[in-house]
Structures are given as structure tokens and as C-alpha cells.
Amino acid sequence: MMSPPLPRNESKRLHALRELLILDTPPEERFDRISAFAAKEFDVPMALVSLVDQDRLWSKSQFGFEERETPRDVSFCGHAIHMADALVVPDALKDPRFRQNPLVIGKPYVRFYAGSVLRLPYGQVVGTLCVMDRRPRQFDRLDVAILGGLRDMVVEEMYRREEATT
């Protein structure tokens, strides 16, 4: 298993995440609807709106995934935040970054992962909208585009939420 490296702009990224005032808040229907829709749209058992904090991945919304947070060093999303748009892992057991990952070889037995980065308008990536399956699968460019459209809805809701709380 390979732990994800820290982004070069980690301190700015974490500052942007904390400014959203969203970490450790209760579930909200606006995000739960999007994660449930993503799971149904891609016919997968798990979907998350995840935020990559300093030492953990925290889920603002989760569908079919029991843990609200996981250590950052085992998170797929910790790798995804380095991508320009999305990270797709068709079979985690065949990917050297993940084949020994406890989330792959143990519960919830993630084999497939696709995560689209939650990039704020000023460039900071704070997390992902991701879908996961317990079996390998393919994810084409159209799928990435659809997930990206749902991701844009999550970012929009994050800003609506921030405006409502300030």
C-alpha cells in the first residue's frame, strides 16, 4: 500500500477546507441526495462526498459506506486530490497503490473507485465525490463527465451552505 503524498499547497488547501465550516457537521439532505443519485446512476453500492482533512478523510455524505471517517493515509481520496479532474481505479487489487490497502483487503472490500475532485473556484481541492464497488469495473470518459457534473453540484451546494451560515 502506498500512502498518498501531501499536496504542495497543503496549508492553503486545509485553510480553504476549514473556511467552509463544513467539517464535523450533521448530515444534510442536499448532499445525501447527490451521493444517493451517484450510487444509483452508476449502479454501485457506495458513494461519498468526502473531505480530505489533515489526518483523515471525513464524509459529509455517505451512501452504503458505514464509516464516517477513515485515516487519510488509507484513503483513495487522498490520492484523488492530486488529480486535475478525476481518479479512476478499475481494479484496486491490480493497482500497486491500493492492493494492500485495508479498505480493499478488508471491509468494505473496495475493488473499484472513481473520484471527481471538489475544486473550489479559487483552485483549492478539498475532497471528492466518489463512487465505489466491491467488484472491478470500467468507467469511460462519459462516466467521468457525468460524475464531474454531479461533483459540480456538490461544490455549488457547499457554497450555498456557506452563504447561509455566514
N, C-alpha and C positions, 0 to 999 in steps of 0.2 A: 504494500500500500504506500502511496506517495501522498504526503500531506500537501495541501495547496500552499504555494508561496504567498507572501503578503504583497499586495499591490504597492507600487512605488508611491502612490498618493494616499496611503492608508490613513494617515492622520486627517486629511481633508475629507476622505470618504466617510470615516467614522463621525466626524463633525457634522457632515450633511445628514447622515442617518439619525443622529441624536436630535438635530433641529426639527425633524419631522414629528417628534414627540409621539411616536407610534410603538416603540418597544414596550413589551410587557403590558400592553393594553388588552382589554377583553376582546373576544371575537366580535366581528361586525358583519352584518348581513351583506353589505356592499362587496366585501372581499370574498366571503363564503360563496356567494352566487357565482363569482368568476372562477374560483377553483373547482367548484362542482361542475360548472359548464365545461371547463377544460378537460376534466376527467371523462365526462360523457362524450364530448366531441372527439376525443382521441381513443375512446374505449379502453381506458386504463383504470386500474383500481386506486391510484394515488395521485394527488395533485396538491401543491403547496404554493402559497405566497410566502416566500421566505426572505428573511432579512439577515444579512451576514454581519454579526456584531464582532466585537474584538476577539472573543474566545469561543463563540457559539453561533450556531445557526438557530434563529428563533422564527417560528412560523406565526405569521399574522392570521393566516387561514390555512386550514388543512382539510383534505378530503381523503379518507381511507388511510391516513397515517396517524398512528397513535401518539407518538412523541411530539410534544410542542417545541422542544429544543433538543439539539444534538451538539456534540463538540464540533467546533469549526474544523478541526484537523481531519475529521472523517467525512465531512460534508462534500457532496458533489457540487453544491452551490458555491463553495469556497473556490473551486476550480473555475466554475462558470463565470464568476465576476471578472475574470481576466480576458474574457472573450469580447469581441466587438459587438456581437449580437446574441449568439446562442451557442450552447454546448450540447452536442448530441452524442450519446454513448449507446450504440445499438446493442452491445452485449458487454456488460461490466466484467464478466468473467474472462473476457478476452482482452481487456484493456489493462495494461500494467499499472496504471494509476489507481485502479479500483478492485482488481481481482482478489486482493486480500482484505478489502475493506469490511469491517464488521457489519455494515448495513447490507452488504452483498452476501457474505457467507453466513450471516445470521439474520434474525428478524429485522426488517421486513422483507429480506431476500430480494433486494433491488437488482434486476438484471438490465433493464432499460431505463435511461434517463434522458430527458430533453428539458433544458432550462433556458429561458429567454431572459436576458439581463434587464433589471429595473434601473434604467439610466435616467437620472434626474435631468431637467432641462439644461443645467449648467455643467453637465458631464459626469457627475459622480455616480458610480454604480453602487447601489445599496443592497441588492439582493436579486432574486429571480422569481419568475412564475415558472414552476416546473411541473412536469408530469412524469410518472414512473410506473413501471410494470414489473411483474415478477417473472416475465419471460422476455427473451430477446425480441427485438422488432426493428423494423426500418422506419425512418422518418425522413420524408423527402422535403424539397425546397418549399413546396406548397404548405406542408405541415408546419415548417419553421415560420412561414409568413403568417399563418393563422394563429400560431402561438404568439407571435410578435404582436398581432392585433389585440389579442387578449391582454398581453403584457402592457400595451399602451393604455388599456382601460384601467389596469391596476394603478399605473403611475398617475393617471388622471384622478382616480379616487383618492390616492394618497394626498394630492394637492387640495382636493375639495375638503378632505378631512382636516388638513392643516388649517385651511382658511376658516373652517367652522369652529376650531378650537382656539384660535388666536383673536 
